[in-house]
Amino acid sequence: LPENCITFYSLNNELVLDPFMGAGTTLLAAQNKGRKFAGIEIDPRYIQLVLTRFKKSYPNCKIKCLNREFQI
């Protein structure tokens, strides 16, 4: 579902914002569709999950996490 929404409502290299990132499904969909991504998540467990999932799927991509407590 997120990939369809991203495809229909954004263009390549545009920014996709997910203010409630959760497990990072929208982040992965944005990356799959060639979009830039910014996500916000308050729960530290989800932040680490998202970082781990993303690096597993895209090991050569760079992630910038504003909270330095998390390992990328």
Predicted model as a PDB file, atoms N, CA, C, CB and O in Angstrom, pLDDT in the B-factor column:
MODEL        1                                                                  
ATOM      1  N   LEU A   1       0.810  -1.203   0.000  1.00 91.00           N  
ATOM      2  CA  LEU A   1       0.000   0.000   0.000  1.00 91.00           C  
ATOM      3  C   LEU A   1       0.857   1.272   0.000  1.00 91.00           C  
ATOM      4  CB  LEU A   1      -0.923  -0.005   1.200  1.00 91.00           C  
ATOM      5  O   LEU A   1       0.580   2.181  -0.782  1.00 91.00           O  
ATOM      6  N   PRO A   2       1.897   1.367   0.858  1.00 92.00           N  
ATOM      7  CA  PRO A   2       2.714   2.580   0.815  1.00 92.00           C  
ATOM      8  C   PRO A   2       3.379   2.810  -0.550  1.00 92.00           C  
ATOM      9  CB  PRO A   2       3.778   2.513   1.890  1.00 92.00           C  
ATOM     10  O   PRO A   2       3.495   3.951  -0.995  1.00 92.00           O  
ATOM     11  N   GLU A   3       3.814   1.736  -1.211  1.00 95.00           N  
ATOM     12  CA  GLU A   3       4.451   1.912  -2.523  1.00 95.00           C  
ATOM     13  C   GLU A   3       3.476   2.507  -3.531  1.00 95.00           C  
ATOM     14  CB  GLU A   3       4.987   0.570  -3.045  1.00 95.00           C  
ATOM     15  O   GLU A   3       3.864   3.358  -4.332  1.00 95.00           O  
ATOM     16  N   ASN A   4       2.227   2.080  -3.504  1.00 96.00           N  
ATOM     17  CA  ASN A   4       1.226   2.640  -4.418  1.00 96.00           C  
ATOM     18  C   ASN A   4       1.013   4.126  -4.155  1.00 96.00           C  
ATOM     19  CB  ASN A   4      -0.105   1.889  -4.283  1.00 96.00           C  
ATOM     20  O   ASN A   4       0.987   4.922  -5.093  1.00 96.00           O  
ATOM     21  N   CYS A   5       0.863   4.499  -2.909  1.00 96.00           N  
ATOM     22  CA  CYS A   5       0.656   5.912  -2.562  1.00 96.00           C  
ATOM     23  C   CYS A   5       1.863   6.758  -2.974  1.00 96.00           C  
ATOM     24  CB  CYS A   5       0.397   6.062  -1.046  1.00 96.00           C  
ATOM     25  O   CYS A   5       1.702   7.855  -3.508  1.00 96.00           O  
ATOM     26  N   ILE A   6       3.055   6.253  -2.730  1.00 97.00           N  
ATOM     27  CA  ILE A   6       4.269   6.979  -3.084  1.00 97.00           C  
ATOM     28  C   ILE A   6       4.362   7.137  -4.608  1.00 97.00           C  
ATOM     29  CB  ILE A   6       5.521   6.245  -2.533  1.00 97.00           C  
ATOM     30  O   ILE A   6       4.727   8.203  -5.106  1.00 97.00           O  
ATOM     31  N   THR A   7       4.035   6.085  -5.328  1.00 96.00           N  
ATOM     32  CA  THR A   7       4.079   6.133  -6.796  1.00 96.00           C  
ATOM     33  C   THR A   7       3.101   7.164  -7.352  1.00 96.00           C  
ATOM     34  CB  THR A   7       3.767   4.752  -7.382  1.00 96.00           C  
ATOM     35  O   THR A   7       3.449   7.939  -8.242  1.00 96.00           O  
ATOM     36  N   PHE A   8       1.891   7.171  -6.832  1.00 96.00           N  
ATOM     37  CA  PHE A   8       0.838   8.036  -7.374  1.00 96.00           C  
ATOM     38  C   PHE A   8       0.956   9.496  -6.937  1.00 96.00           C  
ATOM     39  CB  PHE A   8      -0.504   7.508  -6.963  1.00 96.00           C  
ATOM     40  O   PHE A   8       0.514  10.387  -7.662  1.00 96.00           O  
ATOM     41  N   TYR A   9       1.541   9.757  -5.771  1.00 96.00           N  
ATOM     42  CA  TYR A   9       1.507  11.110  -5.221  1.00 96.00           C  
ATOM     43  C   TYR A   9       2.862  11.781  -5.063  1.00 96.00           C  
ATOM     44  CB  TYR A   9       0.845  11.078  -3.912  1.00 96.00           C  
ATOM     45  O   TYR A   9       2.962  12.827  -4.421  1.00 96.00           O  
ATOM     46  N   SER A  10       3.917  11.189  -5.645  1.00 96.00           N  
ATOM     47  CA  SER A  10       5.230  11.828  -5.593  1.00 96.00           C  
ATOM     48  C   SER A  10       6.029  11.458  -6.836  1.00 96.00           C  
ATOM     49  CB  SER A  10       5.996  11.414  -4.311  1.00 96.00           C  
ATOM     50  O   SER A  10       5.687  10.524  -7.561  1.00 96.00           O  
ATOM     51  N   LEU A  11       7.098  12.213  -7.064  1.00 96.00           N  
ATOM     52  CA  LEU A  11       7.982  11.989  -8.203  1.00 96.00           C  
ATOM     53  C   LEU A  11       9.350  11.537  -7.712  1.00 96.00           C  
ATOM     54  CB  LEU A  11       8.109  13.267  -9.061  1.00 96.00           C  
ATOM     55  O   LEU A  11       9.670  11.675  -6.531  1.00 96.00           O  
ATOM     56  N   ASN A  12      10.161  10.994  -8.626  1.00 95.00           N  
ATOM     57  CA  ASN A  12      11.523  10.590  -8.273  1.00 95.00           C  
ATOM     58  C   ASN A  12      12.263  11.733  -7.591  1.00 95.00           C  
ATOM     59  CB  ASN A  12      12.293  10.133  -9.523  1.00 95.00           C  
ATOM     60  O   ASN A  12      12.129  12.896  -7.971  1.00 95.00           O  
ATOM     61  N   ASN A  13      13.043  11.380  -6.578  1.00 94.00           N  
ATOM     62  CA  ASN A  13      13.868  12.304  -5.799  1.00 94.00           C  
ATOM     63  C   ASN A  13      13.082  13.289  -4.950  1.00 94.00           C  
ATOM     64  CB  ASN A  13      14.751  13.061  -6.712  1.00 94.00           C  
ATOM     65  O   ASN A  13      13.689  14.150  -4.312  1.00 94.00           O  
ATOM     66  N   GLU A  14      11.767  13.202  -4.914  1.00 97.00           N  
ATOM     67  CA  GLU A  14      11.010  14.043  -3.984  1.00 97.00           C  
ATOM     68  C   GLU A  14      11.108  13.449  -2.584  1.00 97.00           C  
ATOM     69  CB  GLU A  14       9.518  14.171  -4.426  1.00 97.00           C  
ATOM     70  O   GLU A  14      11.478  12.288  -2.407  1.00 97.00           O  
ATOM     71  N   LEU A  15      10.772  14.265  -1.606  1.00 96.00           N  
ATOM     72  CA  LEU A  15      10.859  13.864  -0.211  1.00 96.00           C  
ATOM     73  C   LEU A  15       9.527  13.290   0.270  1.00 96.00           C  
ATOM     74  CB  LEU A  15      11.275  15.055   0.661  1.00 96.00           C  
ATOM     75  O   LEU A  15       8.469  13.892   0.082  1.00 96.00           O  
ATOM     76  N   VAL A  16       9.602  12.118   0.891  1.00 97.00           N  
ATOM     77  CA  VAL A  16       8.439  11.488   1.523  1.00 97.00           C  
ATOM     78  C   VAL A  16       8.629  11.629   3.030  1.00 97.00           C  
ATOM     79  CB  VAL A  16       8.280   9.962   1.093  1.00 97.00           C  
ATOM     80  O   VAL A  16       9.664  11.230   3.563  1.00 97.00           O  
ATOM     81  N   LEU A  17       7.646  12.191   3.715  1.00 96.00           N  
ATOM     82  CA  LEU A  17       7.695  12.370   5.173  1.00 96.00           C  
ATOM     83  C   LEU A  17       6.731  11.406   5.834  1.00 96.00           C  
ATOM     84  CB  LEU A  17       7.357  13.831   5.571  1.00 96.00           C  
ATOM     85  O   LEU A  17       5.558  11.336   5.469  1.00 96.00           O  
ATOM     86  N   ASP A  18       7.233  10.666   6.808  1.00 95.00           N  
ATOM     87  CA  ASP A  18       6.390   9.775   7.608  1.00 95.00           C  
ATOM     88  C   ASP A  18       6.525  10.211   9.068  1.00 95.00           C  
ATOM     89  CB  ASP A  18       6.801   8.252   7.417  1.00 95.00           C  
ATOM     90  O   ASP A  18       7.516   9.880   9.718  1.00 95.00           O  
ATOM     91  N   PRO A  19       5.540  10.949   9.593  1.00 95.00           N  
ATOM     92  CA  PRO A  19       5.653  11.473  10.959  1.00 95.00           C  
ATOM     93  C   PRO A  19       5.454  10.428  12.056  1.00 95.00           C  
ATOM     94  CB  PRO A  19       4.657  12.567  11.150  1.00 95.00           C  
ATOM     95  O   PRO A  19       5.716  10.702  13.227  1.00 95.00           O  
ATOM     96  N   PHE A  20       4.996   9.238  11.687  1.00 95.00           N  
ATOM     97  CA  PHE A  20       4.807   8.141  12.646  1.00 95.00           C  
ATOM     98  C   PHE A  20       5.404   6.892  12.018  1.00 95.00           C  
ATOM     99  CB  PHE A  20       3.277   7.930  13.010  1.00 95.00           C  
ATOM    100  O   PHE A  20       4.673   6.023  11.541  1.00 95.00           O  
ATOM    101  N   MET A  21       6.728   6.797  12.015  1.00 94.00           N  
ATOM    102  CA  MET A  21       7.455   5.838  11.202  1.00 94.00           C  
ATOM    103  C   MET A  21       7.217   4.376  11.558  1.00 94.00           C  
ATOM    104  CB  MET A  21       8.888   6.122  11.299  1.00 94.00           C  
ATOM    105  O   MET A  21       7.225   3.524  10.669  1.00 94.00           O  
ATOM    106  N   GLY A  22       7.010   4.071  12.812  1.00 93.00           N  
ATOM    107  CA  GLY A  22       6.766   2.676  13.184  1.00 93.00           C  
ATOM    108  C   GLY A  22       7.900   1.771  12.750  1.00 93.00           C  
ATOM    109  O   GLY A  22       9.064   2.047  13.042  1.00 93.00           O  
ATOM    110  N   ALA A  23       7.569   0.682  12.047  1.00 94.00           N  
ATOM    111  CA  ALA A  23       8.560  -0.316  11.650  1.00 94.00           C  
ATOM    112  C   ALA A  23       9.303   0.041  10.366  1.00 94.00           C  
ATOM    113  CB  ALA A  23       7.892  -1.645  11.479  1.00 94.00           C  
ATOM    114  O   ALA A  23      10.178  -0.714   9.942  1.00 94.00           O  
ATOM    115  N   GLY A  24       8.983   1.162   9.738  1.00 93.00           N  
ATOM    116  CA  GLY A  24       9.748   1.631   8.591  1.00 93.00           C  
ATOM    117  C   GLY A  24       9.286   1.144   7.235  1.00 93.00           C  
ATOM    118  O   GLY A  24      10.047   1.214   6.269  1.00 93.00           O  
ATOM    119  N   THR A  25       8.070   0.658   7.135  1.00 95.00           N  
ATOM    120  CA  THR A  25       7.559   0.164   5.858  1.00 95.00           C  
ATOM    121  C   THR A  25       7.541   1.261   4.804  1.00 95.00           C  
ATOM    122  CB  THR A  25       6.160  -0.409   6.035  1.00 95.00           C  
ATOM    123  O   THR A  25       7.892   1.013   3.651  1.00 95.00           O  
ATOM    124  N   THR A  26       7.140   2.460   5.179  1.00 96.00           N  
ATOM    125  CA  THR A  26       7.105   3.573   4.224  1.00 96.00           C  
ATOM    126  C   THR A  26       8.517   3.973   3.809  1.00 96.00           C  
ATOM    127  CB  THR A  26       6.367   4.784   4.830  1.00 96.00           C  
ATOM    128  O   THR A  26       8.741   4.335   2.653  1.00 96.00           O  
ATOM    129  N   LEU A  27       9.460   3.913   4.725  1.00 93.00           N  
ATOM    130  CA  LEU A  27      10.860   4.191   4.408  1.00 93.00           C  
ATOM    131  C   LEU A  27      11.362   3.247   3.324  1.00 93.00           C  
ATOM    132  CB  LEU A  27      11.735   4.069   5.665  1.00 93.00           C  
ATOM    133  O   LEU A  27      11.963   3.688   2.344  1.00 93.00           O  
ATOM    134  N   LEU A  28      11.122   1.967   3.490  1.00 94.00           N  
ATOM    135  CA  LEU A  28      11.568   0.986   2.506  1.00 94.00           C  
ATOM    136  C   LEU A  28      10.861   1.184   1.171  1.00 94.00           C  
ATOM    137  CB  LEU A  28      11.327  -0.431   3.021  1.00 94.00           C  
ATOM    138  O   LEU A  28      11.484   1.057   0.117  1.00 94.00           O  
ATOM    139  N   ALA A  29       9.569   1.494   1.203  1.00 96.00           N  
ATOM    140  CA  ALA A  29       8.821   1.743  -0.028  1.00 96.00           C  
ATOM    141  C   ALA A  29       9.364   2.974  -0.754  1.00 96.00           C  
ATOM    142  CB  ALA A  29       7.325   1.924   0.281  1.00 96.00           C  
ATOM    143  O   ALA A  29       9.490   2.968  -1.978  1.00 96.00           O  
ATOM    144  N   ALA A  30       9.681   4.023  -0.006  1.00 96.00           N  
ATOM    145  CA  ALA A  30      10.233   5.236  -0.612  1.00 96.00           C  
ATOM    146  C   ALA A  30      11.577   4.931  -1.272  1.00 96.00           C  
ATOM    147  CB  ALA A  30      10.394   6.352   0.449  1.00 96.00           C  
ATOM    148  O   ALA A  30      11.836   5.387  -2.386  1.00 96.00           O  
ATOM    149  N   GLN A  31      12.411   4.184  -0.613  1.00 94.00           N  
ATOM    150  CA  GLN A  31      13.704   3.813  -1.182  1.00 94.00           C  
ATOM    151  C   GLN A  31      13.503   2.975  -2.452  1.00 94.00           C  
ATOM    152  CB  GLN A  31      14.550   3.031  -0.143  1.00 94.00           C  
ATOM    153  O   GLN A  31      14.191   3.190  -3.450  1.00 94.00           O  
ATOM    154  N   ASN A  32      12.572   2.033  -2.417  1.00 94.00           N  
ATOM    155  CA  ASN A  32      12.281   1.194  -3.587  1.00 94.00           C  
ATOM    156  C   ASN A  32      11.825   2.024  -4.778  1.00 94.00           C  
ATOM    157  CB  ASN A  32      11.214   0.162  -3.243  1.00 94.00           C  
ATOM    158  O   ASN A  32      12.100   1.669  -5.924  1.00 94.00           O  
ATOM    159  N   LYS A  33      11.134   3.120  -4.516  1.00 96.00           N  
ATOM    160  CA  LYS A  33      10.580   3.952  -5.574  1.00 96.00           C  
ATOM    161  C   LYS A  33      11.460   5.144  -5.942  1.00 96.00           C  
ATOM    162  CB  LYS A  33       9.234   4.441  -5.166  1.00 96.00           C  
ATOM    163  O   LYS A  33      11.053   5.986  -6.742  1.00 96.00           O  
ATOM    164  N   GLY A  34      12.661   5.227  -5.366  1.00 95.00           N  
ATOM    165  CA  GLY A  34      13.601   6.286  -5.736  1.00 95.00           C  
ATOM    166  C   GLY A  34      13.284   7.637  -5.135  1.00 95.00           C  
ATOM    167  O   GLY A  34      13.596   8.673  -5.722  1.00 95.00           O  
ATOM    168  N   ARG A  35      12.663   7.631  -3.967  1.00 96.00           N  
ATOM    169  CA  ARG A  35      12.358   8.884  -3.276  1.00 96.00           C  
ATOM    170  C   ARG A  35      13.294   9.080  -2.100  1.00 96.00           C  
ATOM    171  CB  ARG A  35      10.899   8.903  -2.800  1.00 96.00           C  
ATOM    172  O   ARG A  35      13.871   8.124  -1.582  1.00 96.00           O  
ATOM    173  N   LYS A  36      13.440  10.329  -1.686  1.00 94.00           N  
ATOM    174  CA  LYS A  36      14.139  10.651  -0.444  1.00 94.00           C  
ATOM    175  C   LYS A  36      13.135  10.457   0.684  1.00 94.00           C  
ATOM    176  CB  LYS A  36      14.727  12.125  -0.459  1.00 94.00           C  
ATOM    177  O   LYS A  36      11.926  10.461   0.451  1.00 94.00           O  
ATOM    178  N   PHE A  37      13.634  10.286   1.910  1.00 93.00           N  
ATOM    179  CA  PHE A  37      12.733   9.969   3.008  1.00 93.00           C  
ATOM    180  C   PHE A  37      13.160  10.660   4.284  1.00 93.00           C  
ATOM    181  CB  PHE A  37      12.668   8.471   3.226  1.00 93.00           C  
ATOM    182  O   PHE A  37      14.350  10.775   4.576  1.00 93.00           O  
ATOM    183  N   ALA A  38      12.177  11.120   5.040  1.00 93.00           N  
ATOM    184  CA  ALA A  38      12.395  11.623   6.395  1.00 93.00           C  
ATOM    185  C   ALA A  38      11.315  11.003   7.268  1.00 93.00           C  
ATOM    186  CB  ALA A  38      12.357  13.208   6.456  1.00 93.00           C  
ATOM    187  O   ALA A  38      10.133  11.041   6.927  1.00 93.00           O  
ATOM    188  N   GLY A  39      11.720  10.440   8.378  1.00 92.00           N  
ATOM    189  CA  GLY A  39      10.755   9.809   9.279  1.00 92.00           C  
ATOM    190  C   GLY A  39      10.969  10.255  10.709  1.00 92.00           C  
ATOM    191  O   GLY A  39      12.080  10.598  11.113  1.00 92.00           O  
ATOM    192  N   ILE A  40       9.893  10.245  11.464  1.00 92.00           N  
ATOM    193  CA  ILE A  40       9.934  10.626  12.877  1.00 92.00           C  
ATOM    194  C   ILE A  40       9.343   9.479  13.678  1.00 92.00           C  
ATOM    195  CB  ILE A  40       9.154  11.969  13.142  1.00 92.00           C  
ATOM    196  O   ILE A  40       8.275   8.965  13.347  1.00 92.00           O  
ATOM    197  N   GLU A  41      10.044   9.078  14.739  1.00 91.00           N  
ATOM    198  CA  GLU A  41       9.541   8.023  15.617  1.00 91.00           C  
ATOM    199  C   GLU A  41      10.000   8.316  17.030  1.00 91.00           C  
ATOM    200  CB  GLU A  41      10.024   6.616  15.155  1.00 91.00           C  
ATOM    201  O   GLU A  41      11.167   8.640  17.253  1.00 91.00           O  
ATOM    202  N   ILE A  42       9.100   8.204  17.975  1.00 89.00           N  
ATOM    203  CA  ILE A  42       9.423   8.509  19.369  1.00 89.00           C  
ATOM    204  C   ILE A  42       9.877   7.269  20.150  1.00 89.00           C  
ATOM    205  CB  ILE A  42       8.215   9.130  20.054  1.00 89.00           C  
ATOM    206  O   ILE A  42      10.630   7.392  21.116  1.00 89.00           O  
ATOM    207  N   ASP A  43       9.431   6.088  19.742  1.00 89.00           N  
ATOM    208  CA  ASP A  43       9.739   4.849  20.462  1.00 89.00           C  
ATOM    209  C   ASP A  43      11.115   4.322  20.041  1.00 89.00           C  
ATOM    210  CB  ASP A  43       8.645   3.776  20.200  1.00 89.00           C  
ATOM    211  O   ASP A  43      11.299   3.959  18.879  1.00 89.00           O  
ATOM    212  N   PRO A  44      12.083   4.273  20.960  1.00 87.00           N  
ATOM    213  CA  PRO A  44      13.440   3.838  20.616  1.00 87.00           C  
ATOM    214  C   PRO A  44      13.506   2.418  20.057  1.00 87.00           C  
ATOM    215  CB  PRO A  44      14.318   3.930  21.829  1.00 87.00           C  
ATOM    216  O   PRO A  44      14.380   2.118  19.244  1.00 87.00           O  
ATOM    217  N   ARG A  45      12.603   1.551  20.478  1.00 89.00           N  
ATOM    218  CA  ARG A  45      12.614   0.174  19.957  1.00 89.00           C  
ATOM    219  C   ARG A  45      12.345   0.158  18.457  1.00 89.00           C  
ATOM    220  CB  ARG A  45      11.568  -0.691  20.687  1.00 89.00           C  
ATOM    221  O   ARG A  45      12.955  -0.612  17.716  1.00 89.00           O  
ATOM    222  N   TYR A  46      11.437   1.005  18.021  1.00 91.00           N  
ATOM    223  CA  TYR A  46      11.134   1.066  16.590  1.00 91.00           C  
ATOM    224  C   TYR A  46      12.261   1.713  15.804  1.00 91.00           C  
ATOM    225  CB  TYR A  46       9.841   1.831  16.357  1.00 91.00           C  
ATOM    226  O   TYR A  46      12.536   1.318  14.670  1.00 91.00           O  
ATOM    227  N   ILE A  47      12.908   2.694  16.393  1.00 88.00           N  
ATOM    228  CA  ILE A  47      14.012   3.358  15.693  1.00 88.00           C  
ATOM    229  C   ILE A  47      15.112   2.348  15.379  1.00 88.00           C  
ATOM    230  CB  ILE A  47      14.578   4.528  16.539  1.00 88.00           C  
ATOM    231  O   ILE A  47      15.598   2.289  14.249  1.00 88.00           O  
ATOM    232  N   GLN A  48      15.503   1.560  16.367  1.00 88.00           N  
ATOM    233  CA  GLN A  48      16.548   0.566  16.132  1.00 88.00           C  
ATOM    234  C   GLN A  48      16.082  -0.485  15.128  1.00 88.00           C  
ATOM    235  CB  GLN A  48      16.956  -0.106  17.450  1.00 88.00           C  
ATOM    236  O   GLN A  48      16.876  -0.937  14.303  1.00 88.00           O  
ATOM    237  N   LEU A  49      14.817  -0.879  15.181  1.00 91.00           N  
ATOM    238  CA  LEU A  49      14.267  -1.842  14.229  1.00 91.00           C  
ATOM    239  C   LEU A  49      14.352  -1.298  12.805  1.00 91.00           C  
ATOM    240  CB  LEU A  49      12.808  -2.180  14.585  1.00 91.00           C  
ATOM    241  O   LEU A  49      14.771  -2.008  11.890  1.00 91.00           O  
ATOM    242  N   VAL A  50      13.958  -0.050  12.618  1.00 90.00           N  
ATOM    243  CA  VAL A  50      13.989   0.578  11.295  1.00 90.00           C  
ATOM    244  C   VAL A  50      15.422   0.628  10.759  1.00 90.00           C  
ATOM    245  CB  VAL A  50      13.390   2.001  11.356  1.00 90.00           C  
ATOM    246  O   VAL A  50      15.666   0.288   9.601  1.00 90.00           O  
ATOM    247  N   LEU A  51      16.359   1.050  11.594  1.00 88.00           N  
ATOM    248  CA  LEU A  51      17.755   1.129  11.161  1.00 88.00           C  
ATOM    249  C   LEU A  51      18.287  -0.242  10.745  1.00 88.00           C  
ATOM    250  CB  LEU A  51      18.627   1.712  12.279  1.00 88.00           C  
ATOM    251  O   LEU A  51      18.974  -0.364   9.732  1.00 88.00           O  
ATOM    252  N   THR A  52      17.974  -1.247  11.513  1.00 90.00           N  
ATOM    253  CA  THR A  52      18.419  -2.606  11.211  1.00 90.00           C  
ATOM    254  C   THR A  52      17.790  -3.119   9.922  1.00 90.00           C  
ATOM    255  CB  THR A  52      18.082  -3.546  12.369  1.00 90.00           C  
ATOM    256  O   THR A  52      18.485  -3.676   9.073  1.00 90.00           O  
ATOM    257  N   ARG A  53      16.483  -2.938   9.769  1.00 91.00           N  
ATOM    258  CA  ARG A  53      15.790  -3.392   8.553  1.00 91.00           C  
ATOM    259  C   ARG A  53      16.337  -2.697   7.314  1.00 91.00           C  
ATOM    260  CB  ARG A  53      14.280  -3.136   8.668  1.00 91.00           C  
ATOM    261  O   ARG A  53      16.565  -3.336   6.287  1.00 91.00           O  
ATOM    262  N   PHE A  54      16.544  -1.404   7.409  1.00 90.00           N  
ATOM    263  CA  PHE A  54      16.994  -0.641   6.256  1.00 90.00           C  
ATOM    264  C   PHE A  54      18.409  -1.048   5.845  1.00 90.00           C  
ATOM    265  CB  PHE A  54      16.942   0.855   6.559  1.00 90.00           C  
ATOM    266  O   PHE A  54      18.669  -1.273   4.664  1.00 90.00           O  
ATOM    267  N   LYS A  55      19.308  -1.142   6.797  1.00 89.00           N  
ATOM    268  CA  LYS A  55      20.686  -1.510   6.478  1.00 89.00           C  
ATOM    269  C   LYS A  55      20.771  -2.935   5.946  1.00 89.00           C  
ATOM    270  CB  LYS A  55      21.574  -1.359   7.711  1.00 89.00           C  
ATOM    271  O   LYS A  55      21.657  -3.239   5.147  1.00 89.00           O  
ATOM    272  N   LYS A  56      19.879  -3.803   6.369  1.00 92.00           N  
ATOM    273  CA  LYS A  56      19.857  -5.174   5.849  1.00 92.00           C  
ATOM    274  C   LYS A  56      19.423  -5.167   4.381  1.00 92.00           C  
ATOM    275  CB  LYS A  56      18.904  -6.069   6.695  1.00 92.00           C  
ATOM    276  O   LYS A  56      19.985  -5.899   3.567  1.00 92.00           O  
ATOM    277  N   SER A  57      18.439  -4.353   4.045  1.00 91.00           N  
ATOM    278  CA  SER A  57      17.927  -4.293   2.680  1.00 91.00           C  
ATOM    279  C   SER A  57      18.815  -3.464   1.760  1.00 91.00           C  
ATOM    280  CB  SER A  57      16.527  -3.727   2.680  1.00 91.00           C  
ATOM    281  O   SER A  57      18.949  -3.779   0.578  1.00 91.00           O  
ATOM    282  N   TYR A  58      19.423  -2.409   2.292  1.00 90.00           N  
ATOM    283  CA  TYR A  58      20.244  -1.484   1.502  1.00 90.00           C  
ATOM    284  C   TYR A  58      21.562  -1.221   2.226  1.00 90.00           C  
ATOM    285  CB  TYR A  58      19.486  -0.147   1.244  1.00 90.00           C  
ATOM    286  O   TYR A  58      21.748  -0.143   2.793  1.00 90.00           O  
ATOM    287  N   PRO A  59      22.469  -2.179   2.217  1.00 91.00           N  
ATOM    288  CA  PRO A  59      23.701  -2.030   3.007  1.00 91.00           C  
ATOM    289  C   PRO A  59      24.609  -0.879   2.570  1.00 91.00           C  
ATOM    290  CB  PRO A  59      24.478  -3.299   2.946  1.00 91.00           C  
ATOM    291  O   PRO A  59      25.409  -0.395   3.371  1.00 91.00           O  
ATOM    292  N   ASN A  60      24.502  -0.436   1.329  1.00 88.00           N  
ATOM    293  CA  ASN A  60      25.385   0.630   0.842  1.00 88.00           C  
ATOM    294  C   ASN A  60      24.785   2.023   0.956  1.00 88.00           C  
ATOM    295  CB  ASN A  60      25.745   0.370  -0.586  1.00 88.00           C  
ATOM    296  O   ASN A  60      25.457   3.006   0.643  1.00 88.00           O  
ATOM    297  N   CYS A  61      23.544   2.129   1.394  1.00 84.00           N  
ATOM    298  CA  CYS A  61      22.903   3.442   1.538  1.00 84.00           C  
ATOM    299  C   CYS A  61      23.322   4.097   2.847  1.00 84.00           C  
ATOM    300  CB  CYS A  61      21.367   3.309   1.477  1.00 84.00           C  
ATOM    301  O   CYS A  61      23.670   3.425   3.818  1.00 84.00           O  
ATOM    302  N   LYS A  62      23.281   5.406   2.847  1.00 79.00           N  
ATOM    303  CA  LYS A  62      23.628   6.158   4.050  1.00 79.00           C  
ATOM    304  C   LYS A  62      22.361   6.588   4.767  1.00 79.00           C  
ATOM    305  CB  LYS A  62      24.499   7.385   3.705  1.00 79.00           C  
ATOM    306  O   LYS A  62      21.391   7.016   4.143  1.00 79.00           O  
ATOM    307  N   ILE A  63      22.385   6.467   6.088  1.00 80.00           N  
ATOM    308  CA  ILE A  63      21.268   6.882   6.936  1.00 80.00           C  
ATOM    309  C   ILE A  63      21.805   7.912   7.913  1.00 80.00           C  
ATOM    310  CB  ILE A  63      20.615   5.660   7.691  1.00 80.00           C  
ATOM    311  O   ILE A  63      22.874   7.736   8.498  1.00 80.00           O  
ATOM    312  N   LYS A  64      21.056   8.979   8.078  1.00 79.00           N  
ATOM    313  CA  LYS A  64      21.425   9.980   9.074  1.00 79.00           C  
ATOM    314  C   LYS A  64      20.362   9.947  10.160  1.00 79.00           C  
ATOM    315  CB  LYS A  64      21.556  11.417   8.440  1.00 79.00           C  
ATOM    316  O   LYS A  64      19.197  10.265   9.920  1.00 79.00           O  
ATOM    317  N   CYS A  65      20.776   9.561  11.346  1.00 80.00           N  
ATOM    318  CA  CYS A  65      19.879   9.513  12.502  1.00 80.00           C  
ATOM    319  C   CYS A  65      20.255  10.670  13.413  1.00 80.00           C  
ATOM    320  CB  CYS A  65      19.971   8.130  13.260  1.00 80.00           C  
ATOM    321  O   CYS A  65      21.409  10.781  13.828  1.00 80.00           O  
ATOM    322  N   LEU A  66      19.301  11.528  13.726  1.00 79.00           N  
ATOM    323  CA  LEU A  66      19.596  12.722  14.523  1.00 79.00           C  
ATOM    324  C   LEU A  66      19.882  12.396  15.981  1.00 79.00           C  
ATOM    325  CB  LEU A  66      18.443  13.694  14.443  1.00 79.00           C  
ATOM    326  O   LEU A  66      20.560  13.163  16.665  1.00 79.00           O  
ATOM    327  N   ASN A  67      19.373  11.263  16.466  1.00 74.00           N  
ATOM    328  CA  ASN A  67      19.637  10.835  17.837  1.00 74.00           C  
ATOM    329  C   ASN A  67      20.825   9.885  17.808  1.00 74.00           C  
ATOM    330  CB  ASN A  67      18.379  10.153  18.482  1.00 74.00           C  
ATOM    331  O   ASN A  67      20.716   8.785  17.267  1.00 74.00           O  
ATOM    332  N   ARG A  68      21.929  10.277  18.363  1.00 68.00           N  
ATOM    333  CA  ARG A  68      23.180   9.508  18.286  1.00 68.00           C  
ATOM    334  C   ARG A  68      23.211   8.281  19.177  1.00 68.00           C  
ATOM    335  CB  ARG A  68      24.328  10.386  18.642  1.00 68.00           C  
ATOM    336  O   ARG A  68      24.225   7.583  19.200  1.00 68.00           O  
ATOM    337  N   GLU A  69      22.146   7.985  19.913  1.00 69.00           N  
ATOM    338  CA  GLU A  69      22.130   6.813  20.788  1.00 69.00           C  
ATOM    339  C   GLU A  69      22.029   5.507  20.001  1.00 69.00           C  
ATOM    340  CB  GLU A  69      20.972   6.913  21.767  1.00 69.00           C  
ATOM    341  O   GLU A  69      22.299   4.437  20.545  1.00 69.00           O  
ATOM    342  N   PHE A  70      21.649   5.585  18.748  1.00 68.00           N  
ATOM    343  CA  PHE A  70      21.354   4.386  17.974  1.00 68.00           C  
ATOM    344  C   PHE A  70      22.501   3.999  17.072  1.00 68.00           C  
ATOM    345  CB  PHE A  70      20.112   4.587  17.155  1.00 68.00           C  
ATOM    346  O   PHE A  70      23.174   4.853  16.495  1.00 68.00           O  
ATOM    347  N   GLN A  71      22.720   2.683  16.954  1.00 63.00           N  
ATOM    348  CA  GLN A  71      23.754   2.137  16.102  1.00 63.00           C  
ATOM    349  C   GLN A  71      23.221   1.929  14.699  1.00 63.00           C  
ATOM    350  CB  GLN A  71      24.288   0.829  16.672  1.00 63.00           C  
ATOM    351  O   GLN A  71      22.156   1.341  14.512  1.00 63.00           O  
ATOM    352  N   ILE A  72      23.949   2.402  13.732  1.00 62.00           N  
ATOM    353  CA  ILE A  72      23.541   2.247  12.334  1.00 62.00           C  
ATOM    354  C   ILE A  72      24.421   1.204  11.696  1.00 62.00           C  
ATOM    355  CB  ILE A  72      23.624   3.592  11.556  1.00 62.00           C  
ATOM    356  O   ILE A  72      24.263   0.901  10.513  1.00 62.00           O  
TER     357      ILE A  72                                                      
ENDMDL                                                                          
END                                                                             
